[in-house]
Amino acid sequence: CVTENSATYEGKILSKVGLPVDHYGLNKFESRTECYSSILLRLVKIVTFLVQPAKQHFAVPVETVETFTQRDQVWEELEEKLQIRHERASVPYAVTLYGLGGTGKSQLALSYAEREADQYDPVLWIDATSEETVRSSFALCAAEIGLTEEQDKQQRAAFVDDKLIQSVLRWPRDRTEAHNEWLVIVDNADDITWGIKKIMPKGIRGRVIITSRDSQSQKLVDRGCERVRVDVISPQEARIVLLRHLSDDIDLLPKSVQEGCDEVAKKLGYLPLAIDLAGAYIGQ
């Protein structure tokens, strides 16, 4: 049933897109002519187009492992420090997750990106292991957010001169209060001396998470970056990681198996990555 108010609103929409509008026909309750059907069909198409949600950009090429174990204390610290705003910083919210290799820094950052994906647009992932991985990451990010500027493949330009990289960095930098917040994860920034700081994202609508073995990695963000130390896991968490590789119902496993898992975890120094790899091997 088309009421007078709704018909007036429909007429305004149709007028804006240049369609002929029979206001009298729209306002009549009993008039269901071919003209009415045509206008209604066009109206449905227009409204459907207008209410379609915008594409959410999520350029994260990896996923958390199935045996990822939530570490509540570290998770809570990450969430808490991502709420601390640094007004004068190059990006207002930034946290570096630092610690030994194999302690699960990347998995923690990845888990956050997956769980909080609806809060950010875009979510971008930069692998800072080397210059090559950085360039590959920026190419993936550019494709995700629709930037098609060609790279000069014959001669690799420096980061500050690379058109593709600078285009990607310009995208979050230009976001204003009218746009969604964005999240960039800079993973494996273990060596901060070779120029990785030159491609750190900036902008008032952003959040950055860095994972690094370097305890000074907070220097990658100018004028403000929080730190969270990611250490080895507890014996109880290590046991759970190993047992998940052996059974879906870990409570049914014999006590001797659980004690054996404790022994393996201890010998591996409670490093999450080493324990997860050992669990995969034992499970096979």
C-alpha positions in Angstrom: 0.0 0.0 0.0 1.5 3.4 -1.1 0.6 6.2 1.3 0.7 9.8 0.4 3.9 10.5 2.4 5.8 7.6 1.0 4.6 8.4 -2.5 5.9 12.0 -2.1 9.3 10.6 -0.9 9.4 8.2 -3.8 8.6 11.0 -6.2 11.6 13.0 -4.9 14.0 10.1 -5.4 12.8 9.4 -8.9 13.0 13.1 -9.8 16.6 13.3 -8.6 17.6 10.5 -11.0 15.8 12.0 -13.9 12.8 9.7 -14.1 9.4 11.0 -15.2 7.0 11.0 -12.2 3.2 10.8 -12.3 2.6 12.3 -8.8 -1.2 11.9 -9.2 -0.8 8.2 -10.1 1.5 7.6 -7.2 -0.9 9.2 -4.7 -3.9 7.1 -5.7 -4.5 4.0 -3.7 -6.3 2.0 -6.3 -4.4 2.9 -9.4 -2.1 0.0 -10.3 -1.5 0.6 -14.0 1.5 -0.3 -16.1 3.0 3.1 -15.2 2.7 2.3 -11.5 4.5 -1.1 -11.9 7.3 0.5 -14.0 7.9 3.2 -11.4 7.8 0.7 -8.5 10.3 -1.6 -10.2 12.7 1.3 -10.8 12.2 2.5 -7.3 13.1 -0.9 -5.8 16.2 -1.0 -7.9 17.3 2.5 -6.8 16.6 1.9 -3.1 18.4 -1.5 -3.2 21.4 0.2 -4.7 21.3 3.0 -2.1 21.2 0.7 0.9 23.9 -1.7 -0.2 26.7 -1.6 2.4 30.1 -0.4 1.2 32.8 -3.0 0.7 34.9 -3.5 3.7 38.6 -3.7 2.9 40.5 -6.5 4.7 43.9 -7.2 3.2 45.3 -9.8 5.7 46.8 -12.7 3.8 47.2 -15.1 6.8 44.8 -16.7 9.4 45.2 -17.7 13.0 46.2 -21.3 13.6 43.4 -23.6 14.8 45.3 -24.2 18.0 45.6 -20.5 18.9 45.1 -20.2 22.6 43.7 -17.0 24.0 46.1 -15.4 26.5 43.7 -13.2 28.5 46.3 -11.1 30.3 48.2 -10.1 27.2 44.9 -9.6 25.2 43.5 -7.3 27.8 46.7 -5.3 27.9 46.6 -4.9 24.1 43.0 -3.8 24.1 43.6 -1.4 27.0 46.7 0.3 25.4 45.0 0.6 22.0 42.6 3.0 23.8 45.4 5.3 24.9 45.4 8.3 22.6 48.5 10.3 21.8 47.4 13.6 20.5 50.7 14.7 18.9 51.7 11.3 17.5 51.8 10.5 13.8 49.0 8.1 14.5 46.9 8.6 17.6 46.6 4.9 18.7 49.6 2.6 18.4 51.0 -0.4 20.2 54.1 -2.5 19.7 54.0 -6.2 20.7 57.6 -7.1 21.4 59.4 -10.1 22.8 61.4 -13.2 21.8 60.7 -14.9 18.5 58.1 -17.7 18.7 56.1 -16.1 21.6 53.0 -15.6 19.5 53.2 -11.9 18.7 51.9 -12.2 15.1 49.1 -14.6 16.1 48.0 -12.2 18.8 47.9 -9.3 16.3 46.2 -11.4 13.8 43.6 -12.6 16.3 42.8 -8.9 17.1 42.4 -8.0 13.4 40.0 -10.9 12.9 37.9 -10.4 15.9 37.6 -6.6 15.6 37.4 -6.5 11.8 33.9 -4.9 11.8 35.3 -1.9 13.8 37.9 -0.9 11.1 37.9 -0.2 7.4 40.4 -0.9 6.0 42.4 -3.5 7.8 45.9 -3.8 6.2 48.8 -6.1 6.9 52.4 -5.2 6.1 55.1 -7.9 6.4 58.2 -6.0 7.4 60.6 -9.0 7.3 62.5 -7.5 4.4 62.2 -4.9 1.7 60.8 -7.5 -0.7 58.0 -8.6 1.6 57.2 -4.9 2.3 56.7 -4.2 -1.4 54.6 -7.4 -1.9 52.4 -6.4 1.1 51.8 -2.9 -0.3 50.9 -4.4 -3.7 48.2 -6.6 -2.0 47.0 -3.6 0.0 46.8 -1.5 -3.1 44.7 -4.1 -4.9 42.4 -4.4 -2.0 41.6 -0.7 -1.7 41.4 -0.3 -5.5 44.6 1.5 -6.3 45.9 0.5 -9.7 48.9 2.7 -10.1 51.7 0.9 -12.0 55.0 0.2 -10.4 58.3 0.6 -12.2 59.5 -3.0 -12.2 62.6 -2.2 -14.2 64.2 0.0 -11.5 63.0 -0.3 -7.9 62.5 3.1 -6.4 63.2 4.0 -2.8 60.2 3.7 -0.5 59.8 7.5 -0.5 59.7 7.6 -4.3 57.7 4.4 -4.9 54.4 5.6 -6.4 52.4 2.5 -5.4 53.6 2.6 -1.8 53.0 6.3 -1.4 49.5 5.9 -2.9 48.7 3.3 -0.3 50.1 5.5 2.5 48.2 8.5 1.3 44.9 6.6 1.5 44.7 6.3 5.3 46.4 9.6 5.8 43.6 11.4 3.9 40.9 9.8 6.1 38.9 12.4 8.1 36.4 12.2 11.0 33.7 11.4 8.4 35.5 8.1 7.6 35.8 4.8 9.4 38.8 4.1 11.6 41.5 2.1 10.0 43.9 -0.5 11.3 47.4 -1.4 10.0 49.5 -4.3 11.4 53.2 -4.0 10.7 54.4 -7.6 11.3 57.9 -8.9 11.9 59.5 -5.4 12.3 62.5 -7.0 13.9 65.2 -4.8 12.3 64.2 -1.2 12.5 67.4 0.2 11.1 66.9 -0.4 7.3 64.3 2.1 6.6 61.0 0.5 7.7 60.0 3.8 9.5 59.7 5.5 6.1 56.6 3.4 5.3 54.8 3.6 8.6 51.2 4.7 8.1 50.0 8.0 9.5 46.7 9.7 10.0 44.2 10.9 12.6 41.7 8.0 12.0 44.2 5.2 12.5 45.5 2.5 14.8 48.8 0.7 14.3 49.9 -2.6 15.8 53.6 -3.5 15.4 55.1 -6.9 16.2 58.8 -7.0 16.8 61.7 -8.7 18.6 63.2 -5.2 19.2 62.3 -3.7 22.5 62.8 -0.2 20.9 60.3 -0.8 18.1 58.0 1.9 19.6 60.4 4.4 18.0 58.8 3.5 14.6 55.8 5.7 15.6 56.7 9.4 16.1 55.7 11.0 19.4 53.7 8.2 21.0 53.5 4.4 21.0 52.5 2.0 23.8 54.3 -1.2 24.5 53.2 -4.7 25.4 55.7 -7.4 26.2 54.7 -10.8 24.9 56.6 -13.5 26.8 56.4 -17.3 26.9 53.1 -19.0 27.8 52.2 -20.5 31.1 52.6 -24.3 31.7 48.8 -24.6 31.8 48.4 -22.8 28.4 51.3 -24.9 26.9 49.5 -28.1 28.0 46.3 -27.0 26.3 48.1 -26.2 23.0 49.7 -29.7 22.9 46.5 -31.5 24.0 44.4 -29.8 21.3 46.6 -31.6 18.7 45.7 -35.0 20.2 42.0 -34.9 20.9 38.9 -32.7 20.5 38.0 -33.6 24.1 41.1 -33.2 26.1 39.4 -34.2 29.3 39.2 -37.8 28.1 43.0 -38.1 27.7 44.8 -40.1 30.3 46.7 -38.3 33.1 49.9 -39.8 31.9 49.5 -38.1 28.5 48.8 -34.8 30.1 51.9 -35.1 32.2 53.9 -36.1 29.1 52.7 -32.8 27.5 53.9 -30.9 30.5 57.4 -32.4 30.1 57.6 -31.6 26.4 56.4 -28.0 27.0 59.1 -27.5 29.7 61.9 -28.8 27.4 60.7 -26.4 24.7 60.9 -23.4 27.1 57.2 -22.7 26.8 57.6 -21.0 23.5 54.2 -21.1 21.7 55.5 -21.6 18.2 57.8 -24.4 19.2 55.0 -26.1 21.2 52.5 -25.8 18.4 54.9 -27.4 15.9 55.7 -30.2 18.3 52.0 -30.7 18.9 51.4 -31.0 15.1 54.2 -33.6 14.8 52.9 -35.6 17.8 49.3 -35.4 16.4 50.4 -36.9 13.1 
